[in-house]
Amino acid sequence: MRILVTGGAGFIGSNIVDAYIEAGHEVAIIDNMSSGKEENVNPRARLYKMDIRSPELDLVFAKEKPEVLNHHAAQIDVRKSVDDPVFDANVNIVGMLGLLQASVKHGVEKVIFASSGGAIYGEPQVLPAGEQTALDPLAPYGVAKVAGEFYLSCYHALHGLNYTALRYGNIYGPRQDPHGEAGVIAIFCESMLSDREVKIFGTGEQLRDYVYVGDVVAANVLALEKGDGARVNIGTRKGTSVNELFVILKEVLGYGKDAVNYPPRHGELEKTYLDDALAIEVLGWKAQVGIERGLEQTAAFFRDR
Ligand SMILES: NC(=O)c1ccc[n+]([C@@H]2O[C@H](COP(=O)([O-])OP(=O)(O)OC[C@H]3O[C@@H](n4cnc5c(N)ncnc54)[C@H](O)[C@@H]3O)[C@@H](O)[C@H]2O)c1
C-alpha cells in the first residue's frame, strides 16, 4: 500500500513508519520537525518537511497518491493546549480538516487517526473506561481529539471516507520525549540517569494506562485492514500508579534515592484506564508487552542514548 504518515518523524509515528516499511508498504512522511527528529526518520521513507497546514499539502497528495492516511502529527502538549487553545485548535482541528479535504480530493481510501483515550473521557466514573463512556474532555487537547473523531464519521457519511480512530492510553517506549501523555516515564529515566531528584506531584497514586509503543504499532498495522468505522481504545485494562513506575525504574536503573513529593498539579486526572474488549473484537489486538518489560526496554533506550 501507499501510506502517508503525518508526524512520521515523531515518537509514535516513526515507530509506525518503520513497521509499515518492514511490511513492504511504500511510505511518505509529512512532518514539520517541531518535535520530530531527523534520527527517527526511516531512510526508506520520503520525508516532506512541512506543516500539515501548508498550502503545499495538495501537491504532496497529488504526488504520493496515498491509499491510506495515518494521521499522527499534532500539538501534543495538554498543558500547552490550556495556555494556548487557539494554537492547539489550529494544528489539531484545522490542520486535520485540511488533511481530510485533501484525502477526499485525492482518493484516499482510509484514515487512521491517533485519538486519545486518556484525554477524551475526562475522569471516567466506571473503570476500565469502555468506548461508550461519556465524552467529557477536560482540556482543549481532548476537545480537539473528540472533534477529529466526529469529523471522521462526518466525512465517512458525506464522502464515504473510511477510518479507524485509535484511542490511545499513555504511550511510552523508545524515542519518547518528556512532553507527551506518558512524559513522566521519560522524565524519570532522564532524572535517574543523571542522578537528579525525581519529583512526584501529589500522592503518586494517580493511575494511568501505560501502553508500550510496540503494541501501538501493532494496532496501526492491524488497522490497515480492520476496524473500519470504529473508534477503539488501545489500552491494557490496567492502571499503573506513578509510585509503581518509580519503584520499577529505580530498580532497573539502579537509582539510589527516594522520590520527592510536591503538591498536586491543578486539573490532573485521578484515575483512568481503558477497556480493551472492542480492540480484541474489531482489530484482533491485545497488548503483549507488560509494564515491567516495557519499562526495561525504555530505560535501556535512554541509557544507550
Ligand atoms: N504519546 C502519547 O501518550 C499519546 C497518547 C494519545 C494520543 N497521542 C497522539 O499520538 C500522536 C503522536 O504523538 P507522539 O507522542 O508521537 O508525539 P510527537 O511529538 O513525538 O509526534 C508528533 C509529530 O508531529 C509533528 N508535528 C507537530 N505539529 C505538526 C504540524 N503542524 N505539521 C506537521 N507536523 C507536525 C512533530 O514534529 C512530531 O514529529 C499525536 O497525535 C498525539 O496526540 C499520543
PDBQT file of the ligand as one rigid body, heavy atoms in Angstrom, charges set to zero:
ROOT
HETATM    1  N1  LIG A 401       2.223   9.849  23.460  1.00  0.00    +0.000 N 
HETATM    2  C1  LIG A 401       1.034   9.532  23.956  1.00  0.00    +0.000 C 
HETATM    3  O1  LIG A 401       0.925   9.034  25.087  1.00  0.00    +0.000 OA
HETATM    4  C2  LIG A 401      -0.227   9.780  23.153  1.00  0.00    +0.000 A 
HETATM    5  C3  LIG A 401      -1.457   9.437  23.693  1.00  0.00    +0.000 A 
HETATM    6  C4  LIG A 401      -2.629   9.669  22.971  1.00  0.00    +0.000 A 
HETATM    7  C5  LIG A 401      -2.545  10.202  21.681  1.00  0.00    +0.000 A 
HETATM    8  N2  LIG A 401      -1.336  10.542  21.169  1.00  0.00    +0.000 N 
HETATM    9  C6  LIG A 401      -1.298  11.124  19.827  1.00  0.00    +0.000 C 
HETATM   10  O2  LIG A 401      -0.369  10.415  19.019  1.00  0.00    +0.000 OA
HETATM   11  C7  LIG A 401       0.202  11.306  18.061  1.00  0.00    +0.000 C 
HETATM   12  C8  LIG A 401       1.722  11.223  18.108  1.00  0.00    +0.000 C 
HETATM   13  O3  LIG A 401       2.177  11.633  19.406  1.00  0.00    +0.000 OA
HETATM   14  P1  LIG A 401       3.684  11.433  19.899  1.00  0.00    +0.000 P 
HETATM   15  O4  LIG A 401       3.624  11.141  21.338  1.00  0.00    +0.000 OA
HETATM   16  O5  LIG A 401       4.399  10.516  18.963  1.00  0.00    +0.000 OA
HETATM   17  O6  LIG A 401       4.233  12.922  19.752  1.00  0.00    +0.000 OA
HETATM   18  P2  LIG A 401       5.464  13.537  18.928  1.00  0.00    +0.000 P 
HETATM   19  O7  LIG A 401       5.550  14.983  19.295  1.00  0.00    +0.000 OA
HETATM   20  O8  LIG A 401       6.684  12.721  19.094  1.00  0.00    +0.000 OA
HETATM   21  O9  LIG A 401       4.948  13.398  17.435  1.00  0.00    +0.000 OA
HETATM   22  C9  LIG A 401       4.203  14.383  16.767  1.00  0.00    +0.000 C 
HETATM   23  C10 LIG A 401       4.897  14.680  15.437  1.00  0.00    +0.000 C 
HETATM   24  O10 LIG A 401       4.098  15.608  14.722  1.00  0.00    +0.000 OA
HETATM   25  C11 LIG A 401       4.945  16.629  14.197  1.00  0.00    +0.000 C 
HETATM   26  N3  LIG A 401       4.115  17.834  14.079  1.00  0.00    +0.000 N 
HETATM   27  C12 LIG A 401       3.598  18.580  15.099  1.00  0.00    +0.000 A 
HETATM   28  N4  LIG A 401       2.888  19.601  14.599  1.00  0.00    +0.000 NA
HETATM   29  C13 LIG A 401       2.948  19.483  13.244  1.00  0.00    +0.000 A 
HETATM   30  C14 LIG A 401       2.418  20.246  12.178  1.00  0.00    +0.000 A 
HETATM   31  N5  LIG A 401       1.676  21.335  12.413  1.00  0.00    +0.000 N 
HETATM   32  N6  LIG A 401       2.697  19.857  10.907  1.00  0.00    +0.000 NA
HETATM   33  C15 LIG A 401       3.452  18.773  10.658  1.00  0.00    +0.000 A 
HETATM   34  N7  LIG A 401       3.977  18.015  11.643  1.00  0.00    +0.000 NA
HETATM   35  C16 LIG A 401       3.732  18.362  12.914  1.00  0.00    +0.000 A 
HETATM   36  C17 LIG A 401       6.075  16.768  15.199  1.00  0.00    +0.000 C 
HETATM   37  O11 LIG A 401       7.252  17.336  14.641  1.00  0.00    +0.000 OA
HETATM   38  C18 LIG A 401       6.269  15.312  15.621  1.00  0.00    +0.000 C 
HETATM   39  O12 LIG A 401       7.200  14.654  14.786  1.00  0.00    +0.000 OA
HETATM   40  C19 LIG A 401      -0.372  12.681  18.378  1.00  0.00    +0.000 C 
HETATM   41  O13 LIG A 401      -1.493  12.909  17.548  1.00  0.00    +0.000 OA
HETATM   42  C20 LIG A 401      -0.815  12.562  19.819  1.00  0.00    +0.000 C 
HETATM   43  O14 LIG A 401      -1.854  13.461  20.144  1.00  0.00    +0.000 OA
HETATM   44  C21 LIG A 401      -0.175  10.344  21.866  1.00  0.00    +0.000 A 
ENDROOT
TORSDOF 0
